[in-house]
């Protein structure tokens, strides 16, 4: 690691000494500030990251709200669609039934693995809960077939404002039904936080598509029925970029996702990214939301971020920049420089030089809440900066502590890679693409380094191009992938019924109160 830092430090030092001013006498620091803002459009290091979106642990209740789209394996409380009490009078209890409909995810899910109440697993036989909630709780669920054969139904006949026309095809959804009586023992503490753990969207894998060069299998881009479950980050990103459709095929109504056509994808880049995700074991587990005012591009960035990557548009195609050892495709020498100013900022600003990062990921052991892992710090950076400079790194769609640590290390190291090296180049390099690696040699500025293409500005009028590079240090990869995270201790779960018992503690009755047993509901009623 020290050797890596010395290499970067030597390059920075040489540039700072040799190129205190670029031609024209303009200070590099001033130029660098402009470059950083404008030139690194395709650079993962400088793109603004989208914030954490929504909450899977709380029910979403909105009119015409955002649609949840689940990927990988994760918990959700769902988005509430219907809520009604009914039943008339049963015994001495009026309207003892309550039914609620929740949408869990758009598109066909692979499986619902568990139903959780207060984060305890509740087993079901058919639609009926077992154990503490037996005869008090029911769940009818669906995976989102297209079309669904039947609408969700409750155990006590018709539900007001709900019926056979409400099939919710293309949505993984559930209808919870709860029974109450006047004693209210089962729900004395209220209905607990509850939801489901599922393995959500099935995805397209071009490597399993025999119509794709080198592919083998039945997957087809325009047929969602051929898709399979896989939490691989790249596969989920491409499937979301394609979009999810109500009936299938590109001419159908898009329910979620971006809507990129098949011929607009840079398939070699995504293929390489998918293989890296497989090799690293990197998964995307969580939800994004599609709705009014929500950027689909930001959602795609959220998905890619789970694999330490970022989507880019390169050469008119949807491509991706991701972390993996790079091999220079060519060497760029002074013979390739066109007329114009060459800019090579020596280092990032002090404000941007973070030396410690704290991964934050979603932990199944901690009720699926976001928790912090131990800080990732690089001591050489702390020494160079003179003090710890810490920042939290939210890993929004990550549920594995080691994956969170690995992508956080990449984020931390990449913050120190040098960026903004801007060069006018001759037409020989016209076909450069974002994310490609080259060896850049510039003896005048003391540069001899592996770099990647961060931004490209082509000017057909002068048959030349201006390219912004950032340094690439291959030695960071084995260090990043060796990172392991830590998890806080899991909380103690309250067993089903304990909360209700606590709610009843201390309840007293007047000595004149009399009770009779009502056999129709199997409980005592006050008389």
N, C-alpha and C positions, 0 to 999 in steps of 0.2 A: 504494500500500500504506500509506504514511504517513497519507494521508487517512482510510483505513478505520480505522486504529488510533486516530486522533484522535477520530473519531466515537464509537467504543466507549468511549474514555477519557472523553469529555465526559459521556456518559450515566452512566458509573460514578461520575464525580466529583460530578455533580449529586445522584445518589441518596445517595452517601455523606454529602453536606453536608445535604441537606434531610431525609433520613430516618434520622438517627442512631439514633432510636428509633421503633418503630411504636406505634400506640395501645396503651396499657396499660403502657408503659415497659419492655417486654422488648427487650433488645438484639438488633439484626438479626443479628449474628454468631451468636448462640446459636440463633436461629430457623433461620438458613440451614443450619446443620449438620443440624438435624432434617429440613428440607425436602430437602436433597441426598440423604439416605438413603432417604426414604420417598416423595417426591412424583414423582420422575422415573422412574417405572416404564417409561414408553415412550420414554425419552430415550436416544439412541445414545451420548451423551456419558458417561453414568454407568452404563450396563449393563456388568456384568462380562463380559469377553471370554473365550471358551473358549481353552484352551491348544492348542499345536500337537499334533497327533494322529498317532501312529504314525510309521513310517519307510518310504518307498517304495524306498529304496536297499538295504534289508536284507530277507531272506526272513523272513516271519512264520511261526513254527511253534508252533501251539497246538492244544489239544484243545477243540473247540467254540468256536473263537476268533471274533473279529469278522470280519464280511464286508466286503471292500473294495468301494467303489463309486467308479468313476472317472468324471471329467468332463473335457471338453476334451481337450487333448493333453498327455500326460505319460508319464514312465518309471515302471515298477514292477518290482520283483523278484518280486512275487507272494506269495501265502500257500500254503505247501506242504501238499499234501493226501496225498501218497503217496511213499514212498521205499523202493526195494527193489533189492538185487543178486541176480543170477540167471544162469543159463546153463550150469550144470554145469561140465565141464572142456572147454575148447577149446584144442587143442594142449597146452601145459603150464600154461595159466592157468585157475585155478578161478574160476567165477562172474565172467566178464569183462565182464558187462553191468550197467549201473546205469540205472534209470529213475526219474524224479521227475515228479510231477504238481503243477502250480501253478495255483491260481485267481488270475486277474488282476483280474476285476471282475464283479460281479453285473450283470445286464441285458445285452441285446445290444449289443455294441460295433460301431462303424462300421468300423474297420480296425485291423490291426496293421501299423504302418509300418516298424518295424525291430527286429531282434534284436541285442542288444549283449552282447559278452563283454569284460570290462575296459573297457567303454564304447567299444569298437570295433564298427563294424557288421559283422556276419557275414551274408553272403549265402547263400541257400538255393536249391536246385533241387528243387522238391517238398518232401520232408521232410529231404533230405540237405544238410548244410552243405558249402559250397565253400571252397577255399583251404586254410589250415593245418589246419582241423578236418575236412576231407573224409574220410569213412569212419570218423571217430571220434565224430561228433556228429550227432544227428538231432532233429528237432522236428516233432511233429504238433500242430496248433493249431486252435482253433475260436473263433467270435465270440459264441457263446451263443444260437443259434437256439432257438425254442420250438415243438416239441421239436427237439433235435439228432437227425439221422438215424443217426449212428453214434457209438460211443465212441472216445475217443482211443486210439491204438495205437502200439506200438513197431515197429522194423524186424526184430526177431529172434523173432517168434512170440509166444506167450502170455507175459504178465507175471503173476507170482504176486500173488494177491489183487486182481486187476484183470481186467475183462472187459467184455462187451458191455452189461451192465446199468448200467455207470457212464458214462452219457452226459453228465452235467453240463449238462443243458438249462438255459438262462437264465444260463449263466456263460461269460464269455470266459476261456479256459483253454488250457493247453499241457502237453504231455508231452515232456520232454527225455529223450533216451536217449544214454548215453555208453559208449564201448567202451574197455576197458583191456587191456593185456598186461603180461607180467612186466617188460619194459623200462621201462614206465611213462613213456615219453618225452613223450607228448602231454599228460599230466596231472602231470608231475613237480612242478610248483609248486601242485598242487591245482586243483580246478575254480574258475575265476575267478568273480568277481562277475558275474552276468549277469541279464538280464531283457529286457523289451520296451518299446518306445515305441508307444503306441497312441492312436488317437482314439476315445474311449470312448463314454459313454452318448448315445443318441439322445434327443431331447427334444421335448416338446409346445410348439408355438407357436400360441397362440390366434389370432394375426394371420393364420395360414394355415388357419384353421378357418372354413369358410363358414357354420357354425351360430352362430358368435360374431358379435355386431353389429360390422360393419365388416371382418370377416375374409373371406379368400378362399383356398380350397384344401381339401385332403383331410384335414388333421389332425383327429383326433377325440380328445377327452379320454379316452374309455374304450377306446381301441384303440391299444396301443403299436406295432402294426405300421405305423401311419401316421406315426410320429415320424421326425424327421430329425436328423442331427448338426448341432450349433450350439454353440459355446463361450460364447455370450452368458450373462452372469451371471444375469440375471433368469429366462431360460427354464430354466436348470438348477435354480435355486432353486424355481420353481413345480413342476417335474417331480419333484424330490425331495420337496417338500411333499405332492404327490399320492401318491407312493409308487410303487415298482416291483413288479410282480406276476408270479408264476411263469407264469401262463397268459394273463393279460390280463383286464381288466374289474375293476370294483370289488369283485366278490364272490369273487375269487380270492385265493390266499395271497400276502400281502405279503412280498417278499424284502428290501426296503430302503425307507427313507423314512418319512414321517410318517403318511400316510393321511388327509389333509384331503379332504373331498368337494368337488365342483365348486362347489356353491352357498355354500361358506364362504370363498370367495376375493374379496378386494376388487379386482376385475379392472381398474378404471380406474387404480388406483395402480400395479399391476404392469405395466400396459401402458405407462404413462409411464416407469417404471424401465427396462423393456426397450428403449424407444426411446433413453433416455439412454445405456445401455450400448452400443448400436449406434453412436451418435454419437461416444462417447469411445473406441470400440475396446476396451472392457474385457471381458476373458475370464476364465473360471474354468478353471484347468488343474491337476488334482490329484485327490486321493482323500480321502474321508471313510470312516469305518468304522462299521458297525452291529453291535451285539452287546450282551451282558449288561453292564449298568452304564453304557452309553454313552447320553448324552442326544441324542435326535433333534432337539430344539429347538436344542441347541448346534451340531449339524451344520448345521442350516439357517442359523444365525448365521454359521458359518464360510464357507458358500457366499456369502451376501450380502455379507460383509466384503470379498470380492474386488472388489466394486463400490461400496465405501465406503457400504454400506447396512446396515440392520438390520431384521429382521422384527418386526412388532408385531401385537398383537390390538387392533383398533379397531372399535367398534360390533359386536362379535361376529364380525368377519371377520378373516381373515389378510391383513394389509396390510404395507406396507413403507415405511420412512423412508429416503430417499436424497438424495444431494447434487445439486442443480440450482438455477439461479436461481429465486427465489420471487416470486410476485405476490400481494399482499394480497387476500384474498377479501372483506374487510369491514374497517371501522374500529371498534375497540372504544373507547368513550369512557366518561367517568364516568356517563353515563346508563345504561350497561349494568352498572354495579357493583351487586352485591347487598350486603346487610348482612353484616358480618364483616370480619376483618382482611385487609388487603392486605400482602403481603410481597414485598420486592424487594431481595435481597442485592446489594451493590455489586460484589463480585468474588469469584472463587474463592480458596480458601485458598492460601497460599504453596506448600504441598506439592504441590498439584494443578497449579500453573502451570509446566508444562514449556515450554521455549523452543527445544529442539533435539531432533530425532528422526532416528534412523538406520533407513532402510528395510531390511528383510531379506526376500529373495525367493528362489525356487528357480530356479537358473540351469542351463539346458541345457548351456551351454559349460563349466560347472564340475561335470561329472558329475552334474547334477541335484541338487546339494547346495544347502542354504541358504547364501547369501552376502550380505554387506552392500554396499549402495550408499553413496555419499557422504551425509553427514549433511545434513538439511534444517534450516536454522536461520533464525529471524526476528530480525534484529538489534535491531529496536525492542523485542522482548520481552526479549532479553538485557540491554539497557540498563535496561529497567524493573525487571527482577529483580535486577540487580546482578552476575549471574554466569551462565555457561552452565549449564543444567540439562537434561541429556541423558537420553534414554530410547530403547531399541530398539523398533521397530514391526514385529513379524512379519507379513508378508503371506503367509499360509499357502498359499493356493491361487493365487498369482500367479507367473507365469514371465517376465514382461516388466518390465525395469528401469524404464521410463518409467511404466508403470501403477503400479508400487510407489511411485515417487516422488510421483505425483499423489495417491494415496489416503493416503499418509503426510502430505502437506501438509494435506489436509483434516482428518486426525486431529489434527495439531498446532494448526491454527487453531481447530478446534471445541473444543479444550480450553480456549480462552480466551473463547469465547462465554459471555455471562452466562446463568446458569440459576437456577431456583428462584423465578422471579417467579410468585407464587401469588395468584390473584384469585378471589373469589366472584362469580359472574355470574348475571344474570337468565335466565329461561327462553327469551328470544329467541335465545340462543346454544346452545340445548340440543343441536343437531345438529353441533356442532364435532367434528372428527375429529383423531386424532393425525397430526402432520406437516403439517397445514394451516397456511398463513401468514395472519397478520392484522396490521393496523397498530394498535398499542396506544398510546393517549394517556392519560396520567395526570398532569395539571399539578401536582397536589399533591406527587407524588414526582419530578417533573421527567422523566417518561418520554414519549418521542415516537419510537417505534422499530418497525421491522419485527420480528415475532416469529413463532415457530412453536409449535404446541401440542405439549408434551412429555408431559403426563399429564392425565387427566380423572377427576374423582371426582363421579359423579352421585348426587344424593339425591332420589329421587322423592317422599319424604315432605314436603320443603319446596319442591318444584318448582324447585329451583335446582341449580347445579353449581359445583364448584371446579376451576379450570383452572390448570395450571402451564405457564408459557411459558419459552422460552429465546430469546435474541436470534439474529437471522439477518442476516448481512452478505453481501449479494450480490456485493460487490467481490472476495470471496475466490475466486470460481469461475474467472475468466480467469487468475488467478495460479496456481491449483492445476493447471489443465489445460495450462499452459505448462511445467510442471516436467519435467525429463528426469533420468534416473538414470544411474549409472555402473556398470560391471561390472568385477570384478577380472580380471586376465589368466587365460586358460584354462590348465589344467595340460597338461603333455606326456603324451600317452597312450602306454602300453606296447603295442607291436604284438603281435598274436597270435604266440605262440611264444617271445618274448623272455624272459618269466618262466620258462618251462620250461628254456630254455638256461641262465639264471642258476642255476637249481636244480641243473643238471648240472655247472656249473663246479667244478673241483677234485675231482670224483669219481675215485677211483683204484681199480684192481683188483689183487689179489694176482697175482704173476707166474705162479703155478701154476694160475690160473683159466683154464679152457678153455671155448670157446663153439662151439656148432654152430648152423647155420641151420635153422630149422623152417619149411618151405615152407607148412605149413597155416595159419600165422598171419602169415607174411612178416616174421619177426623172429628175432634171435639169442636163444638160451636158454642159460643156464649149465649145464654138464654136469660 
